Amino acid sequence: MGGIRQLASQTAWYGLSSIVGRFINYLLNPILTTIYASAAFGDISILFALAAFLNIIFTYGMETSYFRFNQKEKESSVFNSSMTILLTSTLVFTALLILPSQQLASYMELGEHPEYVIYVILIVALDTLAVLPFSRLRLEGRPAKFAIIKVSNIIINVSLVIFFLYCCKSHHEAGGNDWMAHLYSEQIGIGYVFLSQLTASAITLLLLLPALKGFRPEFNKKLLKEIFLYSSPLIIVGFGGMVNETIDRFMIIQFFNGTVDQARSANGIYSANYKLAALIVIFIQTFRMGAEPFFFKNSNAENAKENYVRIMNLFVIACCCCFLGVSLYLDVWKYFMGVRKHPEYLEGLFIVPLLMLAKIFLGIYYNLSIWYKLTDRNKTGAIITLAGAMITILLNFLLIPYLGYWACAIATTGCYATMMFTSYYLGNKYYPIPYQWKKNFGYIFLSVLLYWVHYGLRRMGANTVYLHTAATLLFFVFVWIVLRLERKELANVPLLKKVYRFL
């Protein structure tokens, strides 16, 4: 129980940084969707999708390798060797990718602004150099400092976006002649979004300099060879994961049945609604921040598998609560998409629950993936991810011309469901863990059922007050059932002891 409490404590800090940071960062969604119509927002989304792909190439699984090899080698040697090679490769990749920036921009229908691609490459380079310092903070159990720096990054980014796109832009459009008006240029346009992030990433790296204390360039050939052998499949895992997460943005542009402007608009609508579904990712990413080093550190503990079962159970419950918290109140969350000025974003609201279900499957897969990381079968993990990527690409290719962005939601769900079940089957063979699948999928089925009950009420034309009341009652039905079934696990939680007195 102590291990889980430690995980919960650290996850709470990571959760604080993710929840507060995501909430602040989430303000960008209504800001940008209010300022820009769906086509321009689609351009922003596809550039950040490019950043996600490049991030995998630049980091090539070094974060997980760092955690893994600290079990075997001296931390300073692992850090110095890893940081040295990461710094070298980042400089090389940055130089090689800036050269064809014009071609990359043209492929994304942004040929007039190759500088946008350069901004993205530089952002990825700076963020890559921050990966291992952040990992060291996690390994050392310093989640408070981790959280402060992460939140600072987001505050700086959002503040600069607001400054440039609201303050400076409004002064410029009003014909002002002050310094704020001169800071804004229509030619830069959405480039201010990326310049803001670039500035935030640079400041973050400066804040992480203390975590680099003691760093000395070191080329330990034996250690680096072992790290590359371990991490090379993780590059495929990460790249496949980014294919599953972001390839649909590129494929909408290429295969949408309409004009280029219609495709860009559809991409913007899909991306804005995807951000609503990504609210559940806040918890999933928060969990991963604390769980990955926890799993490695406690893999040899006597009750390790028992803890994994309990963690999976609690994880699924939390994901279902996130699912209901968004899907039951979509008529509230929709205002985070600037729908008052650009009502076209509402067209894609129906895909949000399906995308959230897909994210639950992805979160379960992340939990299950510990089996191949602990048994050094990363190649198997790469194969699973590649299979998922093939499903994503195939379904999008076949369905986008007929279903538009609805096809993207279907492909995402099919991909993550396949990866989840495949990982469970193989994990049960190589590293069996007695997960409580009937209970876990029972919770998922119940949360989806409660959503459909609420959806039926909405289709019947119920008014807003009635819908919100029903949503709250349905949410508490789920919570009540969980509290009844999980009494043994939750009764010792201090905050819930008083609750159980009434059950």
C-alpha positions as semicolon CSV with decimal commas, in nm:
position;residue;x (nm);y (nm);z (nm)
1;M;0,000;0,000;0,000
2;G;0,295;0,228;0,070
3;G;0,412;0,206;-0,291
4;I;0,071;0,307;-0,420
5;R;0,058;0,596;-0,172
6;Q;0,397;0,713;-0,298
7;L;0,272;0,689;-0,657
8;A;-0,045;0,874;-0,560
9;S;0,155;1,148;-0,388
10;Q;0,386;1,205;-0,683
11;T;0,101;1,173;-0,931
12;A;-0,083;1,443;-0,736
13;W;0,204;1,683;-0,806
14;Y;0,224;1,580;-1,169
15;G;-0,152;1,610;-1,175
16;L;-0,134;1,961;-1,035
17;S;0,106;2,066;-1,308
18;S;-0,096;1,890;-1,577
19;I;-0,439;2,007;-1,462
20;V;-0,339;2,367;-1,387
21;G;-0,110;2,379;-1,689
22;R;-0,362;2,219;-1,922
23;F;-0,635;2,446;-1,796
24;I;-0,423;2,753;-1,863
25;N;-0,310;2,610;-2,196
26;Y;-0,668;2,517;-2,273
27;L;-0,749;2,887;-2,271
28;L;-0,568;2,893;-2,604
29;N;-0,845;2,686;-2,757
30;P;-1,125;2,945;-2,714
31;I;-0,877;3,227;-2,780
32;L;-0,752;3,085;-3,109
33;T;-1,088;2,952;-3,226
34;T;-1,240;3,294;-3,156
35;I;-0,966;3,481;-3,344
36;Y;-0,933;3,236;-3,632
37;A;-1,192;3,055;-3,843
38;S;-1,167;2,678;-3,882
39;A;-0,929;2,692;-4,183
40;A;-0,661;2,895;-4,000
41;F;-0,707;2,686;-3,685
42;G;-0,654;2,381;-3,906
43;D;-0,318;2,527;-4,016
44;I;-0,214;2,570;-3,653
45;S;-0,319;2,213;-3,574
46;I;-0,129;2,059;-3,863
47;L;0,189;2,244;-3,762
48;F;0,162;2,116;-3,407
49;A;0,101;1,770;-3,555
50;L;0,433;1,812;-3,737
51;A;0,593;1,902;-3,402
52;A;0,458;1,579;-3,251
53;F;0,617;1,372;-3,529
54;L;0,950;1,552;-3,502
55;N;0,951;1,509;-3,125
56;I;0,969;1,130;-3,169
57;I;1,257;1,158;-3,416
58;F;1,450;1,398;-3,193
59;T;1,408;1,210;-2,861
60;Y;1,413;0,846;-2,994
61;G;1,300;0,684;-2,668
62;M;1,581;0,829;-2,459
63;E;1,352;0,913;-2,167
64;T;1,241;0,553;-2,105
65;S;1,597;0,428;-2,161
66;Y;1,721;0,668;-1,895
67;F;1,480;0,521;-1,639
68;R;1,560;0,165;-1,741
69;F;1,941;0,188;-1,731
70;N;1,950;0,369;-1,399
71;Q;1,858;0,030;-1,255
72;K;2,184;-0,111;-1,392
73;E;2,438;0,170;-1,415
74;K;2,554;0,476;-1,222
75;E;2,305;0,761;-1,274
76;S;2,565;1,024;-1,362
77;S;2,716;0,804;-1,632
78;V;2,375;0,726;-1,783
79;F;2,276;1,093;-1,776
80;N;2,604;1,224;-1,919
81;S;2,616;0,971;-2,202
82;S;2,250;1,012;-2,287
83;M;2,263;1,392;-2,276
84;T;2,578;1,403;-2,490
85;I;2,431;1,195;-2,770
86;L;2,095;1,374;-2,746
87;L;2,261;1,714;-2,775
88;T;2,466;1,601;-3,076
89;S;2,174;1,445;-3,261
90;T;1,951;1,747;-3,191
91;L;2,198;1,980;-3,359
92;V;2,225;1,747;-3,660
93;F;1,848;1,693;-3,697
94;T;1,778;2,065;-3,665
95;A;2,023;2,153;-3,941
96;L;1,898;1,877;-4,173
97;L;1,529;1,968;-4,132
98;I;1,562;2,344;-4,167
99;L;1,707;2,301;-4,517
100;P;1,387;2,149;-4,673
101;S;1,151;2,376;-4,474
102;Q;1,004;2,522;-4,795
103;Q;0,915;2,176;-4,926
104;L;0,757;2,076;-4,594
105;A;0,551;2,395;-4,587
106;S;0,430;2,337;-4,945
107;Y;0,319;1,982;-4,860
108;M;0,100;2,121;-4,580
109;E;-0,047;2,388;-4,811
110;L;0,156;2,655;-4,626
111;G;0,405;2,731;-4,901
112;E;0,396;3,106;-4,840
113;H;0,517;3,064;-4,482
114;P;0,818;2,827;-4,457
115;E;0,920;3,021;-4,145
116;Y;0,633;2,850;-3,960
117;V;0,806;2,517;-4,015
118;I;1,137;2,661;-3,893
119;Y;0,970;2,786;-3,574
120;V;0,830;2,436;-3,513
121;I;1,170;2,271;-3,567
122;L;1,337;2,507;-3,320
123;I;1,061;2,445;-3,063
124;V;1,113;2,071;-3,092
125;A;1,492;2,112;-3,059
126;L;1,462;2,310;-2,735
127;D;1,199;2,075;-2,592
128;T;1,423;1,778;-2,673
129;L;1,710;1,923;-2,474
130;A;1,471;1,958;-2,178
131;V;1,365;1,591;-2,182
132;L;1,647;1,443;-1,974
133;P;1,661;1,725;-1,715
134;F;1,287;1,675;-1,661
135;S;1,344;1,298;-1,639
136;R;1,613;1,349;-1,376
137;L;1,368;1,549;-1,164
138;R;1,117;1,263;-1,192
139;L;1,378;1,000;-1,104
140;E;1,494;1,199;-0,804
141;G;1,135;1,228;-0,681
142;R;1,114;1,607;-0,715
143;P;0,765;1,648;-0,862
144;A;0,714;1,994;-0,705
145;K;0,997;2,149;-0,903
146;F;0,888;1,955;-1,210
147;A;0,537;2,097;-1,172
148;I;0,651;2,456;-1,120
149;I;0,867;2,458;-1,433
150;K;0,600;2,288;-1,645
151;V;0,332;2,535;-1,536
152;S;0,571;2,827;-1,588
153;N;0,625;2,715;-1,948
154;I;0,252;2,717;-2,017
155;I;0,187;3,048;-1,840
156;I;0,460;3,217;-2,044
157;N;0,328;3,066;-2,367
158;V;-0,036;3,161;-2,309
159;S;0,055;3,508;-2,181
160;L;0,259;3,582;-2,492
161;V;-0,017;3,458;-2,723
162;I;-0,268;3,684;-2,549
163;F;-0,024;3,973;-2,559
164;F;0,048;3,944;-2,932
165;L;-0,291;3,834;-3,065
166;Y;-0,515;4,043;-2,841
167;C;-0,320;4,345;-2,714
168;C;-0,079;4,411;-2,999
169;K;-0,318;4,299;-3,273
170;S;-0,601;4,520;-3,145
171;H;-0,367;4,823;-3,124
172;H;-0,244;4,757;-3,477
173;E;-0,595;4,715;-3,624
174;A;-0,710;5,033;-3,447
175;G;-0,440;5,225;-3,634
176;G;-0,231;5,290;-3,325
177;N;0,122;5,426;-3,347
178;D;0,255;5,301;-3,012
179;W;0,512;5,030;-2,952
180;M;0,248;4,758;-2,909
181;A;0,096;4,833;-3,249
182;H;0,440;4,811;-3,411
183;L;0,508;4,471;-3,250
184;Y;0,227;4,314;-3,454
185;S;0,266;4,227;-3,821
186;E;-0,011;4,081;-4,035
187;Q;0,254;3,899;-4,235
188;I;0,352;3,692;-3,933
189;G;-0,012;3,600;-3,858
190;I;-0,044;3,264;-3,683
191;G;0,334;3,266;-3,651
192;Y;0,288;3,447;-3,319
193;V;0,145;3,124;-3,177
194;F;0,473;2,947;-3,251
195;L;0,700;3,237;-3,157
196;S;0,529;3,241;-2,816
197;Q;0,591;2,870;-2,768
198;L;0,949;2,908;-2,887
199;T;1,014;3,177;-2,625
200;A;0,851;2,965;-2,352
201;S;1,063;2,661;-2,447
202;A;1,384;2,866;-2,432
203;I;1,299;3,002;-2,086
204;T;1,209;2,650;-1,966
205;L;1,550;2,522;-2,069
206;L;1,711;2,802;-1,870
207;L;1,505;2,708;-1,562
208;L;1,628;2,348;-1,597
209;L;1,997;2,442;-1,591
210;P;2,032;2,337;-1,221
211;A;1,921;1,984;-1,323
212;L;2,218;1,983;-1,562
213;K;2,459;2,044;-1,277
214;G;2,750;1,805;-1,301
215;F;2,690;1,729;-1,667
216;R;3,006;1,645;-1,856
217;P;3,021;1,524;-2,217
218;E;3,076;1,150;-2,206
219;F;3,081;0,886;-2,480
220;N;3,055;0,550;-2,304
221;K;3,047;0,329;-2,612
222;K;2,937;0,014;-2,430
223;L;2,658;0,190;-2,245
224;L;2,542;0,384;-2,551
225;K;2,529;0,064;-2,755
226;E;2,306;-0,098;-2,491
227;I;2,087;0,214;-2,473
228;F;2,042;0,223;-2,850
229;L;1,958;-0,148;-2,864
230;Y;1,695;-0,091;-2,595
231;S;1,558;0,238;-2,725
232;S;1,558;0,175;-3,101
233;P;1,228;-0,016;-3,090
234;L;1,087;0,264;-2,874
235;I;1,148;0,502;-3,164
236;I;0,909;0,289;-3,368
237;V;0,669;0,276;-3,073
238;G;0,677;0,653;-3,040
239;F;0,661;0,717;-3,413
240;G;0,372;0,476;-3,450
241;G;0,201;0,645;-3,158
242;M;0,232;0,982;-3,328
243;V;0,097;0,833;-3,650
244;N;-0,207;0,719;-3,454
245;E;-0,242;1,059;-3,286
246;T;-0,174;1,301;-3,569
247;I;-0,168;1,141;-3,916
248;D;-0,540;1,205;-3,956
249;R;-0,472;1,584;-3,968
250;F;-0,250;1,535;-4,274
251;M;-0,484;1,280;-4,433
252;I;-0,787;1,510;-4,405
253;I;-0,598;1,767;-4,610
254;Q;-0,503;1,509;-4,873
255;F;-0,817;1,291;-4,900
256;F;-1,111;1,506;-4,795
257;N;-1,382;1,507;-5,063
258;G;-1,387;1,881;-5,135
259;T;-1,171;2,184;-5,206
260;V;-0,846;2,262;-5,023
261;D;-1,025;2,533;-4,820
262;Q;-1,302;2,289;-4,725
263;A;-1,039;2,034;-4,621
264;R;-0,859;2,294;-4,408
265;S;-1,192;2,390;-4,248
266;A;-1,278;2,025;-4,175
267;N;-0,932;1,981;-4,023
268;G;-0,991;2,283;-3,798
269;I;-1,333;2,156;-3,684
270;Y;-1,193;1,810;-3,611
271;S;-0,890;1,948;-3,428
272;A;-1,097;2,181;-3,209
273;N;-1,329;1,898;-3,103
274;Y;-1,032;1,664;-3,059
275;K;-0,903;1,907;-2,796
276;L;-1,226;1,857;-2,599
277;A;-1,175;1,480;-2,610
278;A;-0,814;1,531;-2,508
279;L;-0,929;1,654;-2,167
280;I;-0,910;1,291;-2,058
281;V;-0,547;1,287;-2,170
282;I;-0,470;1,526;-1,884
283;F;-0,524;1,243;-1,640
284;I;-0,356;0,980;-1,860
285;Q;-0,040;1,189;-1,901
286;T;-0,044;1,278;-1,533
287;F;-0,061;0,911;-1,444
288;R;0,223;0,821;-1,681
289;M;0,451;1,084;-1,529
290;G;0,436;0,913;-1,192
291;A;0,374;0,556;-1,304
292;E;0,665;0,491;-1,540
293;P;0,948;0,546;-1,288
294;F;0,729;0,379;-1,020
295;F;0,684;0,064;-1,230
296;F;1,058;0,033;-1,296
297;K;1,159;0,101;-0,935
298;N;0,909;-0,150;-0,791
299;S;0,931;-0,422;-1,055
300;N;1,124;-0,653;-0,819
301;A;0,897;-0,598;-0,519
302;E;0,718;-0,902;-0,381
303;N;0,372;-0,754;-0,435
304;A;0,452;-0,578;-0,766
305;K;0,187;-0,754;-0,975
306;E;-0,075;-0,709;-0,707
307;N;-0,005;-0,335;-0,712
308;Y;-0,029;-0,328;-1,093
309;V;-0,376;-0,484;-1,072
310;R;-0,497;-0,230;-0,818
311;I;-0,346;0,059;-1,013
312;M;-0,516;-0,054;-1,334
313;N;-0,849;-0,080;-1,154
314;L;-0,827;0,271;-1,007
315;F;-0,698;0,406;-1,337
316;V;-1,001;0,278;-1,530
317;I;-1,238;0,425;-1,271
318;A;-1,070;0,765;-1,297
319;C;-1,083;0,754;-1,678
320;C;-1,454;0,672;-1,670
321;C;-1,516;0,968;-1,438
322;C;-1,331;1,192;-1,686
323;F;-1,537;1,048;-1,972
324;L;-1,866;1,123;-1,796
325;G;-1,747;1,463;-1,675
326;V;-1,700;1,577;-2,034
327;S;-1,955;1,379;-2,236
328;L;-2,247;1,455;-2,003
329;Y;-2,172;1,828;-2,012
330;L;-2,081;1,881;-2,377
331;D;-2,318;2,176;-2,401
332;V;-2,093;2,351;-2,148
333;W;-1,754;2,242;-2,284
334;K;-1,850;2,350;-2,636
335;Y;-1,794;2,713;-2,538
336;F;-1,422;2,637;-2,518
337;M;-1,422;2,635;-2,898
338;G;-1,523;2,992;-2,974
339;V;-1,859;2,877;-3,112
340;R;-2,026;3,214;-3,062
341;K;-1,809;3,373;-3,329
342;H;-1,742;3,059;-3,533
343;P;-2,043;2,824;-3,493
344;E;-1,904;2,583;-3,753
345;Y;-1,701;2,417;-3,476
346;L;-2,026;2,274;-3,334
347;E;-2,058;2,048;-3,637
348;G;-1,800;1,808;-3,495
349;L;-1,924;1,790;-3,137
350;F;-2,073;1,444;-3,191
351;I;-1,728;1,283;-3,229
352;V;-1,609;1,383;-2,879
353;P;-1,749;1,085;-2,679
354;L;-1,610;0,834;-2,930
355;L;-1,269;0,999;-2,919
356;M;-1,276;0,993;-2,539
357;L;-1,353;0,622;-2,543
358;A;-1,054;0,578;-2,773
359;K;-0,837;0,763;-2,520
360;I;-0,952;0,525;-2,244
361;F;-0,834;0,232;-2,458
362;L;-0,504;0,415;-2,513
363;G;-0,462;0,473;-2,140
364;I;-0,520;0,104;-2,067
365;Y;-0,266;0,018;-2,335
366;Y;-0,010;0,244;-2,165
367;N;-0,065;0,050;-1,842
368;L;-0,035;-0,283;-2,018
369;S;0,281;-0,183;-2,205
370;I;0,486;-0,217;-1,888
371;W;0,518;-0,591;-1,960
372;Y;0,738;-0,547;-2,267
373;K;0,945;-0,270;-2,107
374;L;1,020;-0,484;-1,800
375;T;1,096;-0,797;-2,004
376;D;1,309;-0,607;-2,260
377;R;1,071;-0,701;-2,544
378;N;1,048;-0,352;-2,689
379;K;1,049;-0,495;-3,041
380;T;0,715;-0,658;-2,966
381;G;0,584;-0,322;-2,849
382;A;0,704;-0,170;-3,175
383;I;0,518;-0,434;-3,376
384;I;0,195;-0,367;-3,183
385;T;0,226;0,006;-3,244
386;L;0,302;-0,042;-3,613
387;A;-0,005;-0,263;-3,646
388;G;-0,209;0,014;-3,486
389;A;-0,058;0,271;-3,723
390;M;-0,146;0,055;-4,025
391;I;-0,508;0,032;-3,904
392;T;-0,518;0,411;-3,857
393;I;-0,380;0,483;-4,204
394;L;-0,594;0,222;-4,379
395;L;-0,924;0,325;-4,218
396;N;-0,856;0,694;-4,277
397;F;-0,760;0,631;-4,638
398;L;-1,075;0,427;-4,703
399;L;-1,326;0,632;-4,506
400;I;-1,224;1,001;-4,513
401;P;-1,355;1,055;-4,872
402;Y;-1,698;0,932;-4,754
403;L;-1,722;1,022;-4,385
404;G;-1,485;1,317;-4,348
405;Y;-1,348;1,368;-3,998
406;W;-1,598;1,113;-3,858
407;A;-1,366;0,857;-4,021
408;C;-1,076;0,988;-3,812
409;A;-1,264;0,921;-3,487
410;I;-1,357;0,569;-3,603
411;A;-0,998;0,494;-3,706
412;T;-0,858;0,622;-3,375
413;T;-1,095;0,405;-3,172
414;G;-1,033;0,095;-3,383
415;C;-0,658;0,144;-3,360
416;Y;-0,637;0,181;-2,982
417;A;-0,884;-0,100;-2,916
418;T;-0,672;-0,335;-3,129
419;M;-0,350;-0,229;-2,957
420;M;-0,507;-0,272;-2,614
421;F;-0,636;-0,625;-2,675
422;T;-0,316;-0,735;-2,852
423;S;-0,097;-0,606;-2,570
424;Y;-0,313;-0,784;-2,312
425;Y;-0,293;-1,115;-2,502
426;L;0,086;-1,103;-2,541
427;G;0,143;-0,964;-2,193
428;N;-0,057;-1,252;-2,048
429;K;0,183;-1,485;-2,227
430;Y;0,516;-1,326;-2,131
431;Y;0,441;-1,138;-1,809
432;P;0,102;-1,249;-1,678
433;I;-0,077;-1,009;-1,444
434;P;-0,423;-1,106;-1,309
435;Y;-0,607;-0,786;-1,407
436;Q;-0,974;-0,762;-1,310
437;W;-1,101;-0,732;-1,665
438;K;-1,467;-0,808;-1,600
439;K;-1,485;-0,527;-1,347
440;N;-1,278;-0,285;-1,557
441;F;-1,481;-0,329;-1,874
442;G;-1,795;-0,328;-1,666
443;Y;-1,710;0,026;-1,554
444;I;-1,640;0,132;-1,913
445;F;-1,967;-0,022;-2,036
446;L;-2,160;0,146;-1,754
447;S;-2,014;0,490;-1,828
448;V;-2,096;0,456;-2,199
449;L;-2,449;0,339;-2,113
450;L;-2,505;0,639;-1,885
451;Y;-2,388;0,868;-2,165
452;W;-2,641;0,712;-2,406
453;V;-2,920;0,761;-2,152
454;H;-2,831;1,129;-2,136
455;Y;-2,797;1,149;-2,514
456;G;-3,148;1,007;-2,546
457;L;-3,281;1,281;-2,317
458;R;-3,107;1,542;-2,531
459;R;-3,261;1,398;-2,848
460;M;-3,604;1,419;-2,685
461;G;-3,559;1,798;-2,662
462;A;-3,516;1,833;-2,285
463;N;-3,430;2,184;-2,169
464;T;-3,086;2,282;-2,039
465;V;-3,174;2,278;-1,669
466;Y;-3,326;1,932;-1,698
467;L;-3,026;1,804;-1,896
468;H;-2,774;1,936;-1,642
469;T;-2,972;1,790;-1,353
470;A;-2,993;1,454;-1,528
471;A;-2,620;1,466;-1,608
472;T;-2,533;1,526;-1,244
473;L;-2,761;1,245;-1,125
474;L;-2,616;1,002;-1,380
475;F;-2,262;1,096;-1,279
476;F;-2,341;1,028;-0,913
477;V;-2,504;0,696;-1,005
478;F;-2,166;0,590;-1,144
479;V;-1,980;0,719;-0,837
480;W;-2,224;0,544;-0,600
481;I;-2,180;0,210;-0,782
482;V;-1,801;0,247;-0,771
483;L;-1,803;0,327;-0,400
484;R;-2,014;0,020;-0,331
485;L;-1,799;-0,217;-0,538
486;E;-1,465;-0,071;-0,428
487;R;-1,536;-0,043;-0,056
488;K;-1,243;-0,266;0,037
489;E;-1,000;-0,056;-0,168
490;L;-1,134;0,290;-0,091
491;A;-1,262;0,265;0,267
492;N;-0,918;0,347;0,408
493;V;-0,880;0,667;0,207
494;P;-0,910;0,951;0,465
495;L;-1,132;1,169;0,246
496;L;-1,375;0,882;0,184
497;K;-1,408;0,745;0,538
498;K;-1,692;0,982;0,620
499;V;-1,864;0,897;0,291
500;Y;-1,868;0,527;0,377
501;R;-2,047;0,596;0,703
502;F;-2,356;0,675;0,498
503;L;-2,328;0,373;0,264
